Amino acid sequence: MKRFLIFFLLAFSLVLAIASCNPNTITTNGDVTVASKDFTEQDILGEILAQQIEDTTNLKVARRPRLGGSFVCHSAILAGKIDAYIEYTGTAFTGILKQPVINDPKVVYEKLKQAYAQQFKLEVMPSLGFENTFAIIVRGEDAKRYKIQTLSEAAEYTPQWRGGFGYEFLEREDGFPGLAKTYGFKFSKPPQIMDLGLIYRALIQKQVDMVAGNSTDGQIARLGLVVLKDDKKYFPPYEATPIVRQETLRKYPQLKTAIAQLTGKISADEMRQLNYLVEGELQDIKEVVREFRKSKGLLKQA
């Protein structure tokens, strides 16, 4: 009951936060509504999806950036409040479907596609081309000092450290509880629940010593951080894939063709670069996305 209450309050606060977002990034009127989760990469992916739809069809897209985490977005699409968003296969498979971890990306995708269609009437479309897995990250100076490159090697030092993780990571089936058990992590204090936008600052300022970020984060290299290798292959595959309501696809058949053109178009290196342009160089998301789509030949010819 306590966990449910915490989750409810978090979800409620995230939904309320939409109202305080930059009004220039939110559009309320449209034929279809595209949402994104609450971090930079999702802002970019949501805009890629929205621009792709608007540029290749006669449909207008309403944007819902920073809607919340996976559970909030999943609830919203089931309720018909949104029509599409980008999810990660491992997150949906273990977090939403509550299935045990499977390491084969193809098996995960096929099982996910079948289950989402049968249980939720949602279409799981092919991957955008990259995987964004959880990345367990430490300061570069600590990795060098302790000569650690893997999570197994880090386990020896966690009793001296403090962890900082997002709420979902602390609660998910494929998150911290299983990770700690797999590697024998025992921190000096219970891990700190943190906003994902603050984890790197907290790490650099030595408020925490280990965080869970994303492998495509643009700040990792820029800040001299080190991603520890998941040497026991704990994490499942996390391929970025569009989730779309089947009812919406039936209503607008052209939508499926438009989104399918994004299949395999984004590599992990390209996603890291896009994240860096927005987070590191503070470039406008819409312009970053437009230039990327231009480089991929996705812009509609005049």
N, C-alpha and C positions, 0 to 999 in steps of 0.2 A: 504494500500500500504506500509506503514511504517513497519507493522508487517511482511508482506511478505518479504520485503527487509532484515529485521533482520534475519528471518528464513533462507533465501537463503544464506546469508553470513555465518551464523553458520553452515549450512549444507555443504557449500563449504569448510570451514575451517576444518570441521571434516573429510571430504573425503581426503583433502590434508594431514591431520595428519597421515593417514595410511602410507604414504611414510617415515615418521620419526619414525615409530614403530620399535621395536627390530626385525631385519630381521630373527632371529631364531624363531619367533612366527608366521611368515607369510610364507605360501607356495603358490606358484602361479600356479603350475601345478597339475591338478587332474581331475577325472571324474565328481565329484560333488564339489560344493563350499559351505562351511558352514561359516556363518558370526556370529558375536556377537555384541551386543550393547556396549556402552562405559562406563562400570563399571565392577568391579572385578567379581561379580557373573556371569555376562554374559561371561567373559573370561573363567570361569570354565565350565559353561554349554555348551559353544561352543566346548570346548575341549572334554567334555564327549560325545557329539554328534559325533564329528569327530573320536575319538578313537573307539567308538562303531561301527561306519560304517566300519572303516578300519579293525577292528579285527574280524568282523563277515561276511564280504563280500570280494569280490575280487576288490573292488573299492578303488581308491586313492582319498583322500580328500584334496582340497585346502582350506586353512584357511584364513579368513578375520576378525581378531579380531579388536575390537574398531572401527567398521565401522561408528557408529553414533547412534542417537536416533531412536525411533520407526519409525518416518516418513522417515528417510534416509534408514533404512533397508527395510521398506515396498516398497519404490520406487525402490530399488535395486532388490528385488525379482520379482517385476512386470516386470522390464526391462530385466530379465533373467541374470543379473550380478551375482546373487547368487542363490543357490538352496534351502537353508534351514537356519533357525535361530530359536531361542527360543523367543517366545513372551509371554506376560501375558494377559489373557483373557479380563480383565477389560480394559486394555490399548487399545487392538484392538477394543473392542466393542464400547467404548466411544470416543477414540481418532481417530481411523481410520474410523470406520463406522458412527461416529457422532450420536450414539444412546443414548437415556436417560439412566441414571443409573438404573440397575436392580440388586437386591441383591441376587437372587437365582443363585448359581453357575451352576447348571444343565441347567437352562433356558438360561443363558448367553452362555454357551458352545454350546448348540444345535443351537441357533440363529446365533452364530458366525460361526460355522461349515458350516451351510447352506449358509449364505451370502458370505463367502469367496470362497466357491465352485462356486456359481452362478456368482458373480461379478468379481472375480479375478482368478478363476481356481487354487486356492490354497487349499491344504489339511490341515485342522486343526486336528492334531493328539491328542490322549488322554493325559491328564496331566501327568507330571513327578512325581506328588504326593504331591507337596507342593504349598502353596500360598505365594506370596511375595507382600504384600499390601504396600501402602504408609504408612509411620510411621512419625507422627508429633512428633518431639523430642525436649526436653529442657534439660538443665543441671540438674544433680541430685540435686545439691545444691539449685537451684531455685524451683524445685518441692517440696523439703522438706521445704524450707523457706515459700513458699506461700500455702503449703498444697494442692497441686493440683495433681489430677490423671487423669482428663478427659479434653477433649477439651472445654467442656462447662465451666468448672472451670477456664481454662486458658484465656478465652475471657475477663475476668475482668482486666487482666494484660497486654494484648497486646498493649494498648495505650502507655505503658511505654517501650515497646520492639521494636526490629527491626527483621524482618524476613529475612531469606536467603534461596532462592529456585532456583532450576534449571529452565532453560528457558521453557522446555516442561511443567513443573508443573504449571508455571505461565500462560500458554496459553491454556492448555487442558480443555476439557469440564468437566472432573472429577478432575480437579486440584484446584488451589488456588481461582479463582473467586467464584466458587460454595461453596468451603469450608468456605471462609470468609463470604459469605451470610448466610450459614447454621448456623454458630456459632457466627456471629456478630463480627468477628475479625476486629479491627481498629488499625493498627500499627502507631507508631509515625512518620515514614517515609515510603515511598513506599518500598516494599520488594526488597532486593538486588538480582540481577541475579547472580548466582554462578555456577561454575563448580562443578559437583557432587563429584569430588575427593577432594574438598576443604571444604565441608560443615562442617565436624566434627572439623577440625582444627579451622575454623572460630568460631564455637560455643564454643569450649574450650577456645579460646583466647578472648572470649567475644566481638568479632566483630559483631556478631548477637546473638539473644536470642532464636530463634526458627527456626528449619530447617525441611525440608521434606526429610527423608531418606527412607530406605527400611526396612521392618520388619525382614528380614533375614540378615541384616548387622552384620558382626562379631565384629565390633568395638563398638557397643552400650553398651554391658555389660562391655567390657574391659575399656572403658573410663568413666564409671559411669554415663551414660546418661539415661534418662527416656523417654519411649514412652508413650504419652498421649492416653488414651482410646478414640476411636471414638464412643462416647456414643449415638450419633444420627444416627449411621450407614450410614454415608455419602458415604464412599468409596464402590465401587462395588467389587466383587471377582476378584482376580488377580492370577489365577492358571497358573503356568508355563507350556507351551505346545509348542511342535515343530510345526512350519509352514513350509510346503514343497510344492514346485511346483508340480502340478499334472502331468505335462509333464515329469518331472524328474522321478517321480514314475512309469510312464508308460515305460520309457526308461530302468529303472533299477528296476524291480519288487522286487528284493531282499532287496532294500532299506527300504521298508515299514516294512518288518519283523524285520530288524535290529533295527530300531528306536522304534518299538512297544515293544521291550524287555525292554525299559527304563520306560515304563508305571508304575507309582506308586512306583518307586524305590527310590525316594529321599524325605525324610521328611523335614519339616521346620527346625527342630533341626540339622539334618545332613547338610542342606545347610548353616546354620549359622556356623557350625564347619568348613566346607570346606572354607567358606569365611575367617574365622579367621586364618586358616592355611596359607592361601596365603597372607592376609593383615597383620595379627598380627605377624606371625612367618616367613614371607617372604619365604615360601617354594615354590619350583618350581611347576608351575601349572600342567605340564604334569605328574610329579611324584605323586602329590596329587590326580589327577584324576585316574591314574593307580591304586593306592592303594585303592581308593574308589571302583572302578569297581571290583577289586579283592575281597574286602570285601562283595560285593553283588553277587559274583559268576558270573560276567559278562565277565571275561577274557576267551578268547578262550583256550581250553585245548590243550596242546601240544601233 
